[in-house]
Amino acid sequence: MGGGNILAAEKGYRSGCGYGGGFALLVVLFILLIIVGAACFC
């Protein structure tokens, strides 16, 4: 997982702000939380 995925997610969030942008941001944060948690437990 590289920084490019995060940048792509941010672009998608900004371009889709009117279309559930807040929900999209929550999903991105949740995915990042899972990645960080997996890295810690592994």
TASULBEL-V557963 format. One record per helix or strand of 3 or more residues. SS is the DSSP state (H for helix, E for strand). FROM is the first residue (numbers start at 0). TO is the last residue. If there is no record, write none. Layout:
# TASULBEL-V557963
SS/FROM/TO  SS/FROM/TO
This chain:
# TASULBEL-V557963
H/2/14  H/20/40
